[in-house]
Structure formats: structure tokens, C-alpha cells
């Protein structure tokens, strides 16, 4: 598979507006250090598609964490205002805290909150972290209701440091085939959807289901290509529900039309809400299986070419 970097530190590679971020290895979307400083890629493009695929979770926080506000509005209604824990404390002390304030726990708003470990004695115990907890508050500072949010993009395989090296040096990249901008021998790890993303969502969804204040379930935000892969993996036969206790709401985003010079907008592209049980059942008993005896046919076909 061949892959090309389509966004470098938030902009088209070599865009002059990105130079300050490139020099300081800073993320333009969260105002902090780039979490992938060796290559700086926010989005990539496969040679088989013209679509850019977001590969860095911080790219999902464009427009001043607009995606978080989208989810808060979906969960708690219009007019909500996101605040960090320390801001909520100040507002409460000043008597200005209202039921429209949503306290945000996450990497750039305070800290991530760990979920409880499995029962004592369980093999491979570890902490599970939610990327974000959104808690709507009462004027007293107590939690009125809450929801959790997971953000996932797509991991890459292979290496595209040859591209990154050129872009860090302010040079265009030409691959061995003479293409400019060129492609590297790298790809996208779609299998990670099956191995890691879905099992964690099922586990975390069940944990949140037991929370009496979690009335809108778990939200999962991802690029629309990942969203489509998840729906394909689960068979595209999931029953839809309104967000509620025990549900998982999948929300997808993509990159909008790029300007002549500048960063592409983050655009909401779709949503599906279903239950944790529906996801778990579809994951363990998929409906989109290949034809029966496909391995037998493949072996026989391969052997026939050798005889």
C-alpha cells in the first residue's frame, strides 16, 4: 500500500501558514506539543483514494474543540457551555455556576478519569481511561448528569519518515516513481477496528450502563472512513435508538473543502445510535460473512495452479 501525507501540522504540506507550527513542533488545534513530533501528519491519503483520512486524534479538536461542544449539545441540549474543572470551581465560588455549565475532564481540560479495574484476580489488570467525561452541573457544583466520549482516528503501518523529513526541511517530496507529491510504503491499520476499538467500546459501554447519572450512554467520535468500516464490520443491520442509558452513539467527521491556503474545516458527516448489546452481538456473530467453504476453494485454486 502507498500513502501520502495530505496534512502536515494542520495544513497542506509546505503551506507557509504552517511554518511556525513546524518549527516549534506545535499542534495548531490544541495549542500544545504535537503528539506525533517525528512526522507531524494530521491526515493521510492512500494512493487508491482521493479522500484524506484523519490519522491524529488532536485533529478532531479543530475549531476550539467544536466537536466536544457538538456532543455536549447532543447529550444535554442547546445552550451548554464547556468549562474546565478549575473554572467550574471558580464559577461556583462566585455564585455564577448554572445548569448550562458542562465540566470537561480530559487531557487538555484537566485530566483523564480512569475507569475501575476489572475484578480482583482478573488476568492482565490495567486501568481503562475515557478520553473525555462531560458532566453537566447543578448550581451547587454537584453532577446533574454525565456522559463519556471516546475519540479514535486510524493508526498507520509502515513508514513515511521520508516525506516528513522533506517537509520539515521545507522541501517537496518526490518518490522513486517520480510522483510529486509522492507516496511512501505505508498503509492504514484497519484491522485495529476489530482488535482494539470495538472490544474497548463494548467494555466501556457496559461500565457506563451501570452509572445512574449516565442517561445518554457512550459517544464515540471518529473519521467517517473508520465509521464506515465499523458499520461494515458489524454488518450494517444494527437497530437504531435514541441516545440513552446503555447506548453507544457513533459520530463521524471528515475534512471539508480546503481553501487556497489554510486548514480544512472539520465537518460532521453522520451519526448512529445503537445499544451496547447490539454492538456486542454483531461483533461476535457478524452477518457479513463470506461464502461457505471459501478457504477450501482458495486452497484448491492455489493447488490447481501448481499441478
C-alpha positions in Angstrom: 0.0 0.0 0.0 1.2 3.5 -0.7 0.4 6.5 1.4 0.8 10.3 1.1 0.8 12.9 3.8 -2.1 15.3 3.0 -1.9 17.5 6.1 1.3 18.4 7.9 0.9 20.3 11.2 -2.6 21.2 10.3 -2.0 22.5 6.7 -1.2 21.2 3.3 2.5 20.3 3.3 4.7 23.3 2.7 1.9 25.8 3.3 3.6 29.0 4.7 1.0 29.3 7.4 2.2 26.1 9.0 5.9 27.2 9.2 5.6 28.4 12.8 4.0 25.2 14.0 6.5 23.1 12.1 9.5 24.9 13.6 8.1 24.7 17.1 6.6 21.2 16.6 3.3 22.5 17.9 -0.2 21.3 17.2 -2.4 24.2 15.8 -5.6 22.6 17.1 -4.8 22.2 20.8 -2.1 24.8 21.3 0.3 22.2 22.8 3.2 20.0 21.7 2.5 17.7 18.7 1.8 14.2 19.9 3.5 12.7 16.8 6.5 15.0 16.6 8.6 12.7 14.3 6.2 13.0 11.4 3.6 15.7 12.1 0.9 14.1 10.0 -2.7 15.1 10.8 -4.2 13.3 7.7 -3.0 11.0 5.0 -4.2 9.8 1.7 -4.0 6.4 0.2 -3.0 6.0 -3.5 -6.3 4.3 -4.1 -8.4 7.2 -2.9 -8.6 10.9 -3.2 -10.1 11.2 0.4 -7.9 12.4 3.2 -8.1 10.2 6.3 -7.6 11.8 9.7 -4.8 9.9 11.5 -4.2 12.1 14.6 -6.9 12.4 17.3 -5.9 16.0 18.0 -7.1 16.9 14.5 -10.6 16.1 15.8 -10.4 19.1 18.2 -10.3 21.8 15.5 -12.4 24.9 15.8 -11.7 25.2 19.5 -12.9 21.8 20.4 -16.1 22.3 18.4 -16.7 18.5 18.3 -16.9 18.4 22.2 -19.5 21.1 22.1 -21.4 19.1 19.5 -21.5 16.1 21.7 -22.4 18.1 24.8 -25.3 19.7 22.9 -26.5 16.3 21.7 -26.4 14.9 25.2 -27.6 17.8 27.3 -29.4 20.1 24.9 -28.6 23.5 23.3 -27.0 26.4 25.1 -24.5 24.4 27.1 -21.1 25.9 28.0 -17.9 23.8 28.4 -15.7 24.6 31.4 -12.6 23.0 32.8 -12.8 21.7 36.4 -10.9 24.7 37.9 -13.2 27.1 36.0 -16.2 25.3 37.4 -14.8 25.8 40.9 -14.3 29.5 40.4 -17.8 30.0 39.0 -19.3 28.1 41.9 -17.4 30.3 44.4 -18.7 33.4 42.6 -22.3 32.1 42.5 -22.3 32.1 38.7 -22.5 28.4 38.1 -25.6 27.3 36.2 -27.2 24.1 34.9 -25.9 25.0 31.5 -22.3 24.5 32.5 -20.7 21.2 31.5 -17.5 20.3 33.3 -15.0 18.7 31.0 -12.5 16.1 32.2 -9.9 15.2 29.5 -6.2 15.6 28.5 -6.4 19.3 27.7 -9.1 20.4 30.2 -7.6 18.8 33.3 -7.1 15.1 33.4 -8.5 11.8 32.1 -10.5 9.8 34.6 -9.7 6.1 34.9 -12.4 3.5 34.9 -12.2 0.9 37.7 -10.0 -2.1 37.0 -11.7 -5.5 36.5 -12.5 -7.7 39.5 -9.5 -8.6 41.6 -7.6 -11.6 40.2 -8.5 -10.9 36.6 -5.6 -11.6 34.3 -3.9 -8.6 32.8 -5.4 -6.0 35.0 -5.0 -2.4 33.8 -6.7 0.9 34.1 -9.1 2.0 31.3 -9.3 5.7 30.6 -12.1 7.6 29.0 -10.8 10.2 26.6 -13.4 12.7 27.9 -16.0 12.8 30.6 -18.7 15.5 30.2 -20.6 16.3 33.4 -23.5 18.8 33.5 -23.5 20.5 36.8 -26.1 22.0 39.2 -25.5 25.5 40.6 -24.4 23.8 43.8 -21.5 22.2 41.9 -22.9 18.7 42.1 -23.2 16.5 39.0 -26.7 16.5 37.4 -25.9 14.0 34.6 -22.9 12.9 32.7 -21.7 11.2 29.5 -18.4 9.8 28.2 -16.7 10.3 24.9 -14.0 8.3 23.1 -12.1 9.7 20.2 -10.3 7.4 17.8 -8.7 8.0 14.4 -6.7 5.5 12.4 -3.2 4.1 13.0 -0.8 3.8 10.2 1.5 0.9 9.3 4.9 1.1 7.6 7.0 4.3 7.5 6.7 7.7 5.8 9.6 9.5 7.5 11.0 10.2 4.0 8.0 12.5 3.4 8.2 14.1 6.9 11.9 14.7 6.5 11.4 16.7 3.3 8.5 18.7 4.7 10.5 19.5 7.9 13.2 20.9 5.7 10.7 22.9 3.6 11.2 20.7 0.5 8.7 18.9 -1.7 8.8 15.1 -1.7 9.3 13.1 -4.9 9.0 9.3 -4.6 11.1 6.8 -6.6 8.4 6.6 -9.2 8.8 10.4 -9.8 5.5 11.4 -8.3 5.3 14.8 -6.6 3.9 14.9 -4.0 5.0 11.3 -3.7 3.9 8.3 -1.8 5.7 6.2 0.9 5.5 2.4 1.5 2.9 2.7 4.3 -0.8 2.0 4.9 -3.7 2.2 7.3 -4.3 -0.3 10.1 -8.0 -1.1 9.5 -7.7 -4.4 11.5 -7.3 -2.3 14.6 -11.0 -1.6 14.5 -11.6 -5.3 15.2 -8.7 -6.0 17.6 -8.9 -2.9 19.8 -11.6 -0.3 19.2 -14.8 -2.4 19.3 -13.8 -4.6 22.3 -12.9 -1.5 24.3 -16.2 0.2 23.3 -18.2 -2.8 24.4 -16.4 -3.0 27.8 -16.7 0.8 28.5 -20.3 0.8 27.3 -21.2 -1.8 29.9 -19.4 0.0 32.6 -21.3 3.3 31.8 -24.6 1.4 31.7 -24.3 0.9 35.4 -23.9 4.7 36.0 -27.2 6.1 37.3 -26.4 9.6 36.0 -25.3 8.5 32.6 -28.6 8.9 30.8 -27.2 9.3 27.2 -24.7 6.5 27.1 -21.3 6.5 25.5 -20.3 8.6 22.5 -17.6 7.5 20.0 -16.2 10.0 17.6 -14.0 9.0 14.6 -13.2 9.9 11.0 -16.0 8.9 8.6 -13.8 6.2 7.0 -13.5 4.5 10.4 -17.2 4.9 11.0 -18.0 3.2 7.7 -15.5 0.3 8.5 -17.2 -0.2 11.9 -20.6 -0.3 10.3 -19.3 -2.8 7.7 -17.7 -4.9 10.4 -20.9 -5.0 12.4 -23.0 -5.9 9.4 -25.0 -2.8 8.8 -28.0 -4.3 10.4 -27.9 -2.5 13.8 -31.2 -1.3 15.2 -31.2 2.5 15.8 -32.2 4.1 19.1 -32.3 7.5 20.7 -29.3 8.2 23.0 -30.0 6.7 26.4 -28.6 4.6 29.1 -26.8 1.6 27.6 -26.4 3.1 24.2 -23.3 3.8 22.0 -23.6 6.8 19.7 -21.1 6.7 16.8 -20.4 10.2 15.3 -18.3 10.7 12.3 -16.3 13.7 11.0 -14.3 14.4 7.9 -12.2 17.2 6.4 -14.2 19.8 4.4 -13.2 21.6 1.2 -9.7 23.1 1.6 -9.2 26.8 1.0 -6.5 28.0 -1.4 -4.3 28.4 1.7 -5.3 27.3 5.1 -6.5 24.5 7.3 -9.5 22.4 6.1 -12.6 22.6 8.3 -13.8 19.7 10.3 -17.2 18.6 9.1 -19.8 16.4 10.9 -20.8 13.6 8.4 -23.1 11.2 10.3 -24.4 9.6 13.4 -25.7 6.2 14.5 -27.0 5.3 18.0 -27.5 1.7 19.0 -27.2 -0.3 22.2 -24.1 -1.9 23.7 -25.9 -5.3 23.4 -26.4 -4.8 19.6 -22.8 -4.0 19.1 -21.6 -6.9 21.2 -23.9 -9.4 19.4 -22.9 -8.1 15.9 -19.2 -8.2 16.8 -19.3 -11.8 18.0 -21.9 -13.0 15.4 -21.3 -10.9 12.2 -23.8 -11.1 9.4 -21.5 -10.1 6.6 -19.5 -13.4 6.4 -18.0 -14.7 3.1 -19.5 -17.7 1.3 -19.2 -21.1 3.0 -16.0 -23.1 2.3 -14.1 -20.1 1.0 -10.8 -21.4 2.4 -11.3 -24.8 0.8 -11.9 -23.1 -2.5 -8.9 -20.9 -2.1 -6.6 -23.9 -1.3 -7.9 -25.9 -4.2 -7.5 -23.0 -6.6 -3.9 -22.5 -5.4 -3.1 -26.2 -5.8 -4.6 -26.4 -9.3 -2.1 -23.8 -10.4 0.8 -25.9 -9.2 -0.3 -29.2 -10.7 
